[in-house]
Amino acid sequence: MTEPHLPNQDEVRAAYHQGEEAVVELVDGFIKIIAGLAIRVQALEDQLAKNSHNSGKPPSSDGFKKPRTRSLRKASGKKSGGQPGHQGHSLKAVAEPDTIQVHRVSHCQHCHSSLADICPTAYEQRQGFDLPPVRLVVTEHRAEIKTCPGCGQSSQADFPAEVSQPVQYGPVIKSQAVYFNQYHFIPLERTGEILADLYGQPLADDTIISAGETLAQQVAPVNALVKPYLSALQKS
């Protein structure tokens, strides 16, 4: 679109001296220019207002100007926060803590006399809830080997089914790795990093993949039974 021509001061003065008709023609040209610019501004505003909700544009095109979602919930008129009668879940002290740490008074806070051999008259109690240090527990499996006094042959006990290698990870940590990777969609490398941060033992990508395949085989019979019911529910 060509840019509109705007008259300069000389052209405006010339129209003024030419009389009323020249001035009217000049103003009429201004009106047409203003109307054209208004149409262009409106078109640009309409283009900027388009998003994935009011046009065929994909959501990825919304960028940082995504439309604000509006809640469908209606105001209840109640104050925010816990309502009267609501059972709270605040942290409460327990009657029998797992460990007790006694913080001793060694000197008087007033005259600085030694109190090392003085028995306390009371205690002020505070409780802290936290996780204990977490580390992998290594269990060594030993299968007994015994020699029969009757025939002289040796017999060995069976290892548990899940203990198939001389050194291996147990089912709990492998299940947790699959949980992170498959349920929470955490990449293999990051799953290994999480386990290293939590337990000081990173799992290799192949180990996590193998654990996922083993778990898939174990739940396959259950999935086969559940799928027909899910399909029936979706059709109903």
CNS distance restraints for C-alpha pairs under 8 A (distance, minus, plus):
assign (resid   4 and name CA) (resid  33 and name CA) 6.45 0.50 0.50
assign (resid   6 and name CA) (resid  30 and name CA) 7.84 0.50 0.50
assign (resid   7 and name CA) (resid  11 and name CA) 5.72 0.50 0.50
assign (resid   7 and name CA) (resid  12 and name CA) 6.56 0.50 0.50
assign (resid   8 and name CA) (resid  12 and name CA) 6.41 0.50 0.50
assign (resid   9 and name CA) (resid  13 and name CA) 6.23 0.50 0.50
assign (resid  10 and name CA) (resid  14 and name CA) 6.10 0.50 0.50
assign (resid  11 and name CA) (resid  15 and name CA) 6.25 0.50 0.50
assign (resid  12 and name CA) (resid  16 and name CA) 6.33 0.50 0.50
assign (resid  12 and name CA) (resid  23 and name CA) 7.92 0.50 0.50
assign (resid  12 and name CA) (resid  26 and name CA) 7.75 0.50 0.50
assign (resid  13 and name CA) (resid  17 and name CA) 6.33 0.50 0.50
assign (resid  14 and name CA) (resid  18 and name CA) 6.21 0.50 0.50
assign (resid  15 and name CA) (resid  19 and name CA) 6.57 0.50 0.50
assign (resid  15 and name CA) (resid  22 and name CA) 5.01 0.50 0.50
assign (resid  15 and name CA) (resid  23 and name CA) 5.37 0.50 0.50
assign (resid  15 and name CA) (resid  26 and name CA) 7.28 0.50 0.50
assign (resid  16 and name CA) (resid  20 and name CA) 7.26 0.50 0.50
assign (resid  16 and name CA) (resid  22 and name CA) 7.00 0.50 0.50
assign (resid  16 and name CA) (resid  23 and name CA) 5.90 0.50 0.50
assign (resid  18 and name CA) (resid  22 and name CA) 5.98 0.50 0.50
assign (resid  18 and name CA) (resid  23 and name CA) 7.86 0.50 0.50
assign (resid  19 and name CA) (resid  23 and name CA) 6.58 0.50 0.50
assign (resid  20 and name CA) (resid  24 and name CA) 6.19 0.50 0.50
assign (resid  21 and name CA) (resid  25 and name CA) 6.16 0.50 0.50
assign (resid  22 and name CA) (resid  26 and name CA) 6.18 0.50 0.50
assign (resid  23 and name CA) (resid  27 and name CA) 6.20 0.50 0.50
assign (resid  24 and name CA) (resid  28 and name CA) 6.02 0.50 0.50
assign (resid  25 and name CA) (resid  29 and name CA) 6.31 0.50 0.50
assign (resid  26 and name CA) (resid  30 and name CA) 6.53 0.50 0.50
assign (resid  27 and name CA) (resid  31 and name CA) 6.30 0.50 0.50
assign (resid  28 and name CA) (resid  32 and name CA) 6.41 0.50 0.50
assign (resid  29 and name CA) (resid  33 and name CA) 6.31 0.50 0.50
assign (resid  30 and name CA) (resid  34 and name CA) 6.17 0.50 0.50
assign (resid  31 and name CA) (resid  35 and name CA) 6.11 0.50 0.50
assign (resid  32 and name CA) (resid  36 and name CA) 6.18 0.50 0.50
assign (resid  33 and name CA) (resid  37 and name CA) 6.22 0.50 0.50
assign (resid  34 and name CA) (resid  38 and name CA) 6.14 0.50 0.50
assign (resid  35 and name CA) (resid  39 and name CA) 6.39 0.50 0.50
assign (resid  36 and name CA) (resid  40 and name CA) 6.40 0.50 0.50
assign (resid  37 and name CA) (resid  41 and name CA) 6.16 0.50 0.50
assign (resid  38 and name CA) (resid  42 and name CA) 6.18 0.50 0.50
assign (resid  39 and name CA) (resid  43 and name CA) 6.26 0.50 0.50
assign (resid  40 and name CA) (resid  44 and name CA) 6.29 0.50 0.50
assign (resid  41 and name CA) (resid  45 and name CA) 6.18 0.50 0.50
assign (resid  42 and name CA) (resid  46 and name CA) 6.13 0.50 0.50
assign (resid  43 and name CA) (resid  47 and name CA) 6.22 0.50 0.50
assign (resid  44 and name CA) (resid  48 and name CA) 6.26 0.50 0.50
assign (resid  45 and name CA) (resid  49 and name CA) 6.17 0.50 0.50
assign (resid  46 and name CA) (resid  50 and name CA) 6.53 0.50 0.50
assign (resid  50 and name CA) (resid  54 and name CA) 6.09 0.50 0.50
assign (resid  50 and name CA) (resid  55 and name CA) 6.05 0.50 0.50
assign (resid  50 and name CA) (resid  57 and name CA) 7.74 0.50 0.50
assign (resid  51 and name CA) (resid  55 and name CA) 5.89 0.50 0.50
assign (resid  51 and name CA) (resid  56 and name CA) 7.83 0.50 0.50
assign (resid  51 and name CA) (resid  57 and name CA) 6.00 0.50 0.50
assign (resid  51 and name CA) (resid  58 and name CA) 7.78 0.50 0.50
assign (resid  51 and name CA) (resid  59 and name CA) 7.34 0.50 0.50
assign (resid  51 and name CA) (resid  61 and name CA) 7.34 0.50 0.50
assign (resid  51 and name CA) (resid  62 and name CA) 5.77 0.50 0.50
assign (resid  51 and name CA) (resid  66 and name CA) 7.50 0.50 0.50
assign (resid  51 and name CA) (resid  67 and name CA) 7.52 0.50 0.50
assign (resid  52 and name CA) (resid  56 and name CA) 6.15 0.50 0.50
assign (resid  52 and name CA) (resid  57 and name CA) 4.78 0.50 0.50
assign (resid  52 and name CA) (resid  58 and name CA) 5.31 0.50 0.50
assign (resid  52 and name CA) (resid  59 and name CA) 4.97 0.50 0.50
assign (resid  52 and name CA) (resid  61 and name CA) 7.45 0.50 0.50
assign (resid  52 and name CA) (resid  62 and name CA) 6.69 0.50 0.50
assign (resid  53 and name CA) (resid  67 and name CA) 7.77 0.50 0.50
assign (resid  57 and name CA) (resid  61 and name CA) 6.61 0.50 0.50
assign (resid  58 and name CA) (resid  62 and name CA) 7.59 0.50 0.50
assign (resid  62 and name CA) (resid  66 and name CA) 5.13 0.50 0.50
assign (resid  62 and name CA) (resid  67 and name CA) 7.97 0.50 0.50
assign (resid  79 and name CA) (resid  83 and name CA) 7.80 0.50 0.50
assign (resid  82 and name CA) (resid  86 and name CA) 6.27 0.50 0.50
assign (resid  82 and name CA) (resid  88 and name CA) 7.64 0.50 0.50
assign (resid  93 and name CA) (resid 127 and name CA) 6.38 0.50 0.50
assign (resid 105 and name CA) (resid 115 and name CA) 6.54 0.50 0.50
assign (resid 105 and name CA) (resid 116 and name CA) 7.04 0.50 0.50
assign (resid 106 and name CA) (resid 114 and name CA) 6.01 0.50 0.50
assign (resid 106 and name CA) (resid 115 and name CA) 5.07 0.50 0.50
assign (resid 106 and name CA) (resid 116 and name CA) 5.00 0.50 0.50
assign (resid 107 and name CA) (resid 112 and name CA) 5.24 0.50 0.50
assign (resid 107 and name CA) (resid 113 and name CA) 5.44 0.50 0.50
assign (resid 107 and name CA) (resid 114 and name CA) 4.52 0.50 0.50
assign (resid 107 and name CA) (resid 115 and name CA) 5.05 0.50 0.50
assign (resid 107 and name CA) (resid 116 and name CA) 7.13 0.50 0.50
assign (resid 108 and name CA) (resid 112 and name CA) 4.38 0.50 0.50
assign (resid 108 and name CA) (resid 113 and name CA) 5.15 0.50 0.50
assign (resid 108 and name CA) (resid 114 and name CA) 6.40 0.50 0.50
assign (resid 108 and name CA) (resid 115 and name CA) 6.44 0.50 0.50
assign (resid 134 and name CA) (resid 198 and name CA) 6.99 0.50 0.50
assign (resid 134 and name CA) (resid 199 and name CA) 6.07 0.50 0.50
assign (resid 135 and name CA) (resid 198 and name CA) 7.77 0.50 0.50
assign (resid 135 and name CA) (resid 199 and name CA) 4.93 0.50 0.50
assign (resid 135 and name CA) (resid 200 and name CA) 7.08 0.50 0.50
assign (resid 136 and name CA) (resid 199 and name CA) 6.16 0.50 0.50
assign (resid 136 and name CA) (resid 201 and name CA) 7.85 0.50 0.50
assign (resid 141 and name CA) (resid 159 and name CA) 7.42 0.50 0.50
assign (resid 142 and name CA) (resid 159 and name CA) 7.94 0.50 0.50
assign (resid 143 and name CA) (resid 156 and name CA) 6.38 0.50 0.50
assign (resid 143 and name CA) (resid 157 and name CA) 5.02 0.50 0.50
assign (resid 143 and name CA) (resid 158 and name CA) 6.42 0.50 0.50
assign (resid 143 and name CA) (resid 159 and name CA) 6.30 0.50 0.50
assign (resid 144 and name CA) (resid 156 and name CA) 5.53 0.50 0.50
assign (resid 144 and name CA) (resid 157 and name CA) 5.36 0.50 0.50
assign (resid 145 and name CA) (resid 154 and name CA) 6.56 0.50 0.50
assign (resid 145 and name CA) (resid 155 and name CA) 5.55 0.50 0.50
assign (resid 145 and name CA) (resid 156 and name CA) 4.28 0.50 0.50
assign (resid 145 and name CA) (resid 157 and name CA) 6.62 0.50 0.50
assign (resid 146 and name CA) (resid 154 and name CA) 5.46 0.50 0.50
assign (resid 146 and name CA) (resid 155 and name CA) 5.37 0.50 0.50
assign (resid 146 and name CA) (resid 156 and name CA) 6.45 0.50 0.50
assign (resid 147 and name CA) (resid 152 and name CA) 5.86 0.50 0.50
assign (resid 147 and name CA) (resid 153 and name CA) 5.56 0.50 0.50
assign (resid 147 and name CA) (resid 154 and name CA) 4.30 0.50 0.50
assign (resid 147 and name CA) (resid 155 and name CA) 6.37 0.50 0.50
assign (resid 148 and name CA) (resid 152 and name CA) 4.90 0.50 0.50
assign (resid 148 and name CA) (resid 153 and name CA) 5.46 0.50 0.50
assign (resid 148 and name CA) (resid 154 and name CA) 6.19 0.50 0.50
assign (resid 148 and name CA) (resid 155 and name CA) 7.52 0.50 0.50
assign (resid 159 and name CA) (resid 163 and name CA) 6.24 0.50 0.50
assign (resid 159 and name CA) (resid 164 and name CA) 7.64 0.50 0.50
assign (resid 160 and name CA) (resid 164 and name CA) 7.86 0.50 0.50
assign (resid 162 and name CA) (resid 170 and name CA) 7.72 0.50 0.50
assign (resid 162 and name CA) (resid 171 and name CA) 7.51 0.50 0.50
assign (resid 163 and name CA) (resid 168 and name CA) 7.66 0.50 0.50
assign (resid 169 and name CA) (resid 173 and name CA) 6.99 0.50 0.50
assign (resid 169 and name CA) (resid 174 and name CA) 6.87 0.50 0.50
assign (resid 170 and name CA) (resid 174 and name CA) 6.50 0.50 0.50
assign (resid 171 and name CA) (resid 175 and name CA) 5.91 0.50 0.50
assign (resid 172 and name CA) (resid 176 and name CA) 6.25 0.50 0.50
assign (resid 173 and name CA) (resid 177 and name CA) 6.21 0.50 0.50
assign (resid 174 and name CA) (resid 178 and name CA) 6.30 0.50 0.50
assign (resid 174 and name CA) (resid 208 and name CA) 6.90 0.50 0.50
assign (resid 174 and name CA) (resid 211 and name CA) 5.91 0.50 0.50
assign (resid 175 and name CA) (resid 179 and name CA) 6.07 0.50 0.50
assign (resid 175 and name CA) (resid 211 and name CA) 7.25 0.50 0.50
assign (resid 175 and name CA) (resid 215 and name CA) 7.92 0.50 0.50
assign (resid 176 and name CA) (resid 180 and name CA) 6.24 0.50 0.50
assign (resid 177 and name CA) (resid 181 and name CA) 6.13 0.50 0.50
assign (resid 177 and name CA) (resid 191 and name CA) 6.52 0.50 0.50
assign (resid 177 and name CA) (resid 192 and name CA) 7.79 0.50 0.50
assign (resid 177 and name CA) (resid 195 and name CA) 7.65 0.50 0.50
assign (resid 177 and name CA) (resid 208 and name CA) 6.25 0.50 0.50
assign (resid 177 and name CA) (resid 211 and name CA) 7.97 0.50 0.50
assign (resid 178 and name CA) (resid 182 and name CA) 5.55 0.50 0.50
assign (resid 178 and name CA) (resid 183 and name CA) 7.47 0.50 0.50
assign (resid 178 and name CA) (resid 208 and name CA) 6.50 0.50 0.50
assign (resid 178 and name CA) (resid 211 and name CA) 6.68 0.50 0.50
assign (resid 178 and name CA) (resid 212 and name CA) 5.57 0.50 0.50
assign (resid 179 and name CA) (resid 183 and name CA) 5.19 0.50 0.50
assign (resid 179 and name CA) (resid 184 and name CA) 6.81 0.50 0.50
assign (resid 180 and name CA) (resid 184 and name CA) 5.15 0.50 0.50
assign (resid 180 and name CA) (resid 185 and name CA) 6.63 0.50 0.50
assign (resid 180 and name CA) (resid 186 and name CA) 5.79 0.50 0.50
assign (resid 180 and name CA) (resid 191 and name CA) 6.41 0.50 0.50
assign (resid 181 and name CA) (resid 185 and name CA) 4.99 0.50 0.50
assign (resid 181 and name CA) (resid 186 and name CA) 4.63 0.50 0.50
assign (resid 181 and name CA) (resid 187 and name CA) 6.01 0.50 0.50
assign (resid 181 and name CA) (resid 188 and name CA) 6.39 0.50 0.50
assign (resid 181 and name CA) (resid 191 and name CA) 6.31 0.50 0.50
assign (resid 182 and name CA) (resid 186 and name CA) 7.18 0.50 0.50
assign (resid 182 and name CA) (resid 212 and name CA) 7.89 0.50 0.50
assign (resid 186 and name CA) (resid 190 and name CA) 6.41 0.50 0.50
assign (resid 186 and name CA) (resid 191 and name CA) 6.05 0.50 0.50
assign (resid 187 and name CA) (resid 191 and name CA) 6.06 0.50 0.50
assign (resid 188 and name CA) (resid 192 and name CA) 6.33 0.50 0.50
assign (resid 188 and name CA) (resid 205 and name CA) 5.69 0.50 0.50
assign (resid 188 and name CA) (resid 208 and name CA) 7.18 0.50 0.50
assign (resid 189 and name CA) (resid 193 and name CA) 6.35 0.50 0.50
assign (resid 189 and name CA) (resid 204 and name CA) 7.97 0.50 0.50
assign (resid 189 and name CA) (resid 205 and name CA) 6.68 0.50 0.50
assign (resid 190 and name CA) (resid 194 and name CA) 6.14 0.50 0.50
assign (resid 191 and name CA) (resid 195 and name CA) 6.38 0.50 0.50
assign (resid 191 and name CA) (resid 203 and name CA) 7.95 0.50 0.50
assign (resid 192 and name CA) (resid 196 and name CA) 6.17 0.50 0.50
assign (resid 192 and name CA) (resid 202 and name CA) 4.83 0.50 0.50
assign (resid 192 and name CA) (resid 203 and name CA) 4.95 0.50 0.50
assign (resid 192 and name CA) (resid 204 and name CA) 6.50 0.50 0.50
assign (resid 192 and name CA) (resid 205 and name CA) 7.32 0.50 0.50
assign (resid 193 and name CA) (resid 197 and name CA) 6.13 0.50 0.50
assign (resid 193 and name CA) (resid 202 and name CA) 6.10 0.50 0.50
assign (resid 194 and name CA) (resid 198 and name CA) 6.10 0.50 0.50
assign (resid 194 and name CA) (resid 202 and name CA) 7.71 0.50 0.50
assign (resid 195 and name CA) (resid 199 and name CA) 5.65 0.50 0.50
assign (resid 195 and name CA) (resid 200 and name CA) 6.86 0.50 0.50
assign (resid 195 and name CA) (resid 201 and name CA) 6.11 0.50 0.50
assign (resid 195 and name CA) (resid 202 and name CA) 5.44 0.50 0.50
assign (resid 195 and name CA) (resid 203 and name CA) 7.05 0.50 0.50
assign (resid 196 and name CA) (resid 200 and name CA) 4.29 0.50 0.50
assign (resid 196 and name CA) (resid 201 and name CA) 4.45 0.50 0.50
assign (resid 196 and name CA) (resid 202 and name CA) 4.22 0.50 0.50
assign (resid 196 and name CA) (resid 203 and name CA) 7.58 0.50 0.50
assign (resid 197 and name CA) (resid 201 and name CA) 7.72 0.50 0.50
assign (resid 203 and name CA) (resid 207 and name CA) 6.30 0.50 0.50
assign (resid 203 and name CA) (resid 208 and name CA) 6.76 0.50 0.50
assign (resid 204 and name CA) (resid 208 and name CA) 6.56 0.50 0.50
assign (resid 205 and name CA) (resid 209 and name CA) 6.20 0.50 0.50
assign (resid 206 and name CA) (resid 210 and name CA) 5.99 0.50 0.50
assign (resid 207 and name CA) (resid 211 and name CA) 6.10 0.50 0.50
assign (resid 208 and name CA) (resid 212 and name CA) 6.21 0.50 0.50
assign (resid 209 and name CA) (resid 213 and name CA) 6.29 0.50 0.50
assign (resid 210 and name CA) (resid 214 and name CA) 6.18 0.50 0.50
assign (resid 211 and name CA) (resid 215 and name CA) 6.17 0.50 0.50
assign (resid 212 and name CA) (resid 216 and name CA) 6.10 0.50 0.50
assign (resid 213 and name CA) (resid 217 and name CA) 6.33 0.50 0.50
assign (resid 214 and name CA) (resid 218 and name CA) 6.35 0.50 0.50
assign (resid 215 and name CA) (resid 219 and name CA) 6.30 0.50 0.50
assign (resid 216 and name CA) (resid 220 and name CA) 5.94 0.50 0.50
assign (resid 217 and name CA) (resid 221 and name CA) 7.97 0.50 0.50
assign (resid 219 and name CA) (resid 223 and name CA) 6.21 0.50 0.50
assign (resid 220 and name CA) (resid 224 and name CA) 6.16 0.50 0.50
assign (resid 221 and name CA) (resid 225 and name CA) 6.49 0.50 0.50
assign (resid 222 and name CA) (resid 226 and name CA) 6.22 0.50 0.50
assign (resid 223 and name CA) (resid 227 and name CA) 5.90 0.50 0.50
assign (resid 224 and name CA) (resid 228 and name CA) 7.57 0.50 0.50
assign (resid 225 and name CA) (resid 229 and name CA) 7.72 0.50 0.50
assign (resid 226 and name CA) (resid 230 and name CA) 6.35 0.50 0.50
assign (resid 227 and name CA) (resid 231 and name CA) 6.13 0.50 0.50
assign (resid 228 and name CA) (resid 232 and name CA) 6.19 0.50 0.50
assign (resid 229 and name CA) (resid 233 and name CA) 6.21 0.50 0.50
assign (resid 230 and name CA) (resid 234 and name CA) 6.22 0.50 0.50
assign (resid 231 and name CA) (resid 235 and name CA) 6.32 0.50 0.50
assign (resid 232 and name CA) (resid 236 and name CA) 6.22 0.50 0.50
